[in-house]
């Protein structure tokens, strides 16, 4: 697995989960992501463990989403109980809302766990290679983002130590303020240093913006504006024109990033994984067009049993593919 | 190679210019030392040479800087990357990637070198700095000094024609620092590279430099060959002070030169300066610490007593920081026992005992928690329950008065170090633990720190310091621990462990022998020598 494949997997996983609330598919997706997480934690391809905070945050997220949805969405045919007419939360509490809240929580939690794995598997060198040479701002942003988690974690740990050693831990408000201040200061410090280092190490060196780059950016911007206009006006032709502009801009960026993609390691296991990811993507596109797959399942307004398609189910389960392509140690 | 013409620069949030340099020219193959106190403009001058000023930092920029024929007003730092290598003050913040080899290769890839050329140059740079064994190591597992060598390797891999280095040896052990200087000498002598290096510790550099430029309050105070300008330094290095004391003119700039002038005199030894040994404050028994598969400390047995100053030395990555962190319960101990004031880490009372400890970590900015330095000092005063004049004493000692309203983010590396020392040392802590405390400090502040720590030890405090600054270690310590191979390999008085060591001998010991550790020792003995030396 290389950086491009991990990014492709994370994007595919997030998109696939965000389009459904079908409990069967969500369960399969959660199972797949947890399998990948276990494999990452065991093999540690970059020597880093999978972040534990993501699992804790995911549990909190599921609970929070369920409770909030039950209290706020008073819709559905299966009423559990009724609250007095209090503002906002008053009214019937339904099993439908409870289920939908829990499913939304599971979807968000699965995406969170999956994305958090990038911290442990995404090689920063490979990720920066994927940035088109001329995009200095994008590279800086990415470099800062990739380093943000360890930087913030180190800043919080150092600040905690300093607070403890300076005997300030007894004052919770002071404690919190100092912790936030330390993390922000270190974050800013680090961001400036990263940007400075990228500059002096020649990122985007001698890359005066070419005419082609300018046209690509213009096509992307104009395409976006026209596509929004087309959607508002309800005109299919204008929308198609806008989407074409967006496609031209994106194609330009992809073309510019191609040398970086080629420079990544592509052993046979990476190629097989790339093929599998392509098949999974095709499976999802097919499932989106198949009403029997019931990706758009909703427990509102009446609770009913969700549909299931074998192809869609297999696609969600195959999100576990990276678990079988991992090797111990850095490739 | 470098022309600075009518340069005047002011940072965006500043009220006054940080740098005014009417004319400054540097030829090809020169080795220029930039000297001056903290905040004198050394870093700003280096930033302006690599075009970070004004392109990156903004502000008001007047005049011209032309480097290798390229005007920095029209060339961004990235456009100079093939010509200028730059290493800034803090290596911790200069690493972008996961692995050492990738970090060194990154700039080469950016400049479009072929895969073969990248591999060859990475190997060459790693070999030059003696870090080939770190090639596959994750950067986050490296010590501060190892990181410093990695960032140097990343700059050297480009084979720049101009190399700009901001305190490049501040975290290196003496061997590593000497090998870096040797590499720089060879780059200058054999390849004609122009090196401009800003430093506080000048003694080992003066003999190699072709020029010494002294900055003071953003202005060029002196510029010329070191033999002429060294005497003009506001805070002269030890060799120059020794030369002045002995009436040598021009001053000796190398140990060899000083020895030659001194002739074959022998000197009576001074008695051991300090006597240490009160009650036990801190004990480590059979302590073993591990990071992943790597054993950082193995079976460490050591005791620290009241009234003693112990300095821990050792090569980069030897485990100095891990040892002091383990002693304070900040690092997990796989095996063995730690007792601080009689308590074990993890016991409820242990946490209370930490209030009796002053600790300055290797990254001193971590100790600054408030939004103004004045607030940090006040919090420390209240926490230690001491009088207001305790704050003022620290402000005076570390020259912090102009910085009291500053946000920690706006302080330079040296200023943060001074601020952290002041915050930690307020009041009367029973145990003082300082991890690399002299980074970015000028000689005057270092001397005051030595005096203060000796006084505190005399009043009963226990002081533990880790440092690569052997001259500082020799001046302050009454016991030295030498770490190597994850364990303590030598322990004893400074004149035994440092004075008789080849790598760790202080400058004065190299000239006068192991019994002499600092200038004070020499002057004391020479006062009794008759006739006076010339």
Interface residues (C-beta under 8 A of the other chain):
Chain A: X46 X47 X48 X123 X124 X125 X128 X129 X133 X136 X143 X147 X150 X155 X158 X159 X161 X162 X163 X164 X165 X166 X167 X168 X174 X178 X181 X182 X185 X186 X188 X189 X190 X193 X194 X195 X196 X197 X198 X199 X200 X201 X202 X203 X204 X205 X206 X263 X330
Chain B: X50 X52 X55 X56 X76 X77 X78 X79 X81 X82 X84 X86 X88 X90 X93 X94 X95 X96 X97 X98 X99 X102 X106 X107 X109 X110 X111 X136 X138 X140 X141 X154 X158 X292 X328 X330 X351 X354 X355 X357 X359 X361 X363 X365 X366 X367 X368 X369 X370 X371 X379 X380 X383 X384 X407 X408 X409 X423
